């Protein structure tokens, strides 16, 4: 009788061992195998990104330093309103003018990425750049002001003239061909 019960006991024990220990452990091993495959894919992607980054860094390092300075001036990676005002003032001083009534519009110093903006327009992609409007006024003759605008246009920093107005000169400068010009320019930077 024990010869008959022993094989049945072994069969029941092996079935219990399979469903109680081996199968759950095997399922856990399959899950770990899938996670390992995901991590391997992520590691390969990270290695490819690292190689791509290094290739781009090498490519940037091939540029001469003065060209990188010019590129950063063309489209800076941050807004530097003081440097912008100084650049416009430097150009104005070249023509014997001084800028007055300087105002910056559209600049949020506390939150440059506008993440606090809750209104979203469907179908518009987020921009990789932002802008600021610089308004100021100068006094000069018309020909000098045209030269100033030409120099401002040829400046490396990307800027658009938003508005331009002029007014009749004050009473004491009427015979001198001097006018008051109010100008607003929009300039850009990368986020």
C-alpha positions in Angstrom: 0.0 0.0 0.0 2.8 2.4 0.8 4.2 1.6 -2.7 1.0 2.9 -4.2 0.7 6.0 -1.9 4.3 7.1 -2.3 4.0 7.9 -6.0 0.6 9.6 -5.5 2.1 11.6 -2.6 5.1 12.6 -4.8 2.8 13.6 -7.7 0.7 15.8 -5.4 3.8 17.3 -3.8 5.3 18.1 -7.2 2.1 19.7 -8.4 1.9 21.7 -5.2 5.5 22.7 -5.5 5.0 23.7 -9.1 2.0 25.9 -8.4 3.2 27.1 -5.0 6.8 28.0 -5.8 8.1 27.3 -9.3 5.4 29.0 -11.4 5.3 32.3 -9.3 9.1 32.4 -9.3 9.1 31.8 -13.1 6.5 34.6 -13.6 8.6 36.9 -11.5 11.6 36.0 -13.6 9.7 36.8 -16.8 8.7 40.2 -15.4 12.3 40.9 -14.5 13.4 39.8 -18.0 11.0 42.3 -19.5 12.2 45.1 -17.2 15.8 44.2 -18.1 14.9 44.6 -21.8 13.3 48.0 -21.1 16.4 49.1 -19.2 18.7 47.8 -21.9 16.7 49.8 -24.5 16.8 52.9 -22.2 20.6 52.4 -21.8 21.1 52.1 -25.6 19.0 55.3 -26.1 21.0 57.1 -23.4 24.3 56.0 -25.1 23.0 57.2 -28.5 22.0 60.5 -27.0 25.4 60.8 -25.3 27.2 60.1 -28.6 25.0 62.6 -30.4 25.6 65.2 -27.7 29.3 64.7 -27.9 29.2 65.0 -31.7 27.3 68.3 -31.4 29.7 69.6 -28.7 32.6 68.7 -31.1 30.9 70.5 -33.9 30.4 73.6 -31.7 34.0 73.5 -30.6 35.1 73.7 -34.3 33.5 77.2 -34.5 35.9 80.0 -33.8 35.3 81.7 -30.5 34.5 85.1 -32.1 31.8 83.4 -34.3 30.2 81.9 -31.2 30.1 85.3 -29.6 28.4 86.7 -32.7 25.9 83.8 -32.7 25.1 84.4 -29.1 24.6 88.1 -29.8 22.3 87.3 -32.8 20.0 85.1 -30.7 20.9 85.0 -27.0 19.7 82.2 -24.7 18.5 84.7 -22.1 17.1 88.2 -22.0 19.7 90.7 -21.0 17.8 93.9 -20.9 20.7 96.0 -19.6 23.0 94.8 -22.4 20.2 95.5 -24.9 19.7 99.0 -23.7 23.5 99.6 -23.6 23.8 98.3 -27.2 21.0 100.7 -28.4 22.5 103.5 -26.5 26.0 102.8 -27.9 24.6 103.0 -31.5 22.7 106.2 -30.6 25.8 107.8 -29.1 27.6 107.1 -32.3 25.2 109.5 -34.0 25.3 112.1 -31.2 21.9 111.1 -29.8 21.0 109.8 -26.3 18.0 107.5 -25.6 15.4 108.7 -23.2 12.1 107.4 -21.8 13.3 103.8 -21.9 10.6 101.2 -21.2 10.5 97.4 -21.4 7.3 95.6 -22.2 6.4 91.9 -22.3 9.1 90.9 -19.9 8.1 88.7 -16.9 11.2 88.6 -14.7 9.7 86.2 -12.2 8.5 83.6 -14.7 10.2 83.6 -18.1 8.7 80.3 -19.2 5.1 81.5 -18.8 4.1 78.3 -16.9 1.7 80.3 -14.9 -0.4 81.0 -18.0 -3.5 78.9 -17.7 -5.0 79.8 -21.1 -4.1 77.5 -23.8 -5.0 77.8 -27.5 -5.6 74.5 -29.2 -3.4 73.8 -32.2 -0.5 76.1 -31.2 2.8 74.6 -30.4 4.9 76.1 -27.5 7.6 78.5 -28.8 11.3 77.9 -28.3 11.8 81.6 -28.1 10.4 84.6 -26.3 10.5 88.4 -26.9 10.5 91.8 -25.3 9.6 95.2 -26.6 12.0 98.1 -25.9 10.5 101.6 -26.3 12.6 104.7 -26.2 12.8 108.2 -27.7 15.7 110.1 -29.3 16.1 113.6 -30.8 18.0 114.2 -34.0 17.7 115.4 -37.6 15.9 113.2 -40.1 19.1 112.2 -41.9 20.9 111.2 -38.7 17.9 109.2 -37.6 17.9 107.3 -40.9 21.5 106.4 -40.3 20.7 105.4 -36.8 17.9 103.1 -38.0 20.2 101.7 -40.7 22.8 100.8 -38.0 20.1 99.4 -35.8 19.0 97.2 -38.7 22.6 96.0 -39.4 23.2 95.2 -35.7 23.6 91.5 -35.1 20.8 91.2 -32.6 17.6 90.3 -34.2 15.0 93.0 -33.7 11.9 94.3 -35.4 10.6 97.8 -35.4 7.2 97.7 -33.8 6.3 101.3 -33.9 7.8 104.6 -34.9 6.4 108.1 -34.4 7.8 111.6 -34.5 6.8 115.0 -33.2 7.4 118.6 -34.0 10.5 119.9 -32.3 10.3 122.2 -29.3 10.2 125.9 -30.0 13.9 126.5 -29.3 15.1 124.0 -31.9 12.8 124.7 -34.8 15.4 126.1 -37.2 17.8 123.2 -36.5 15.9 120.4 -38.3 15.7 118.4 -35.0 12.7 116.1 -34.4 11.6 113.9 -31.5 11.4 110.2 -32.5 9.6 107.6 -30.4 10.6 104.1 -31.3 9.6 100.6 -30.2 11.7 97.5 -31.2 10.9 93.9 -30.5 13.9 91.6 -29.8 14.1 87.9 -29.3 15.9 85.3 -27.2 15.9 81.5 -27.0 14.1 79.9 -24.0 
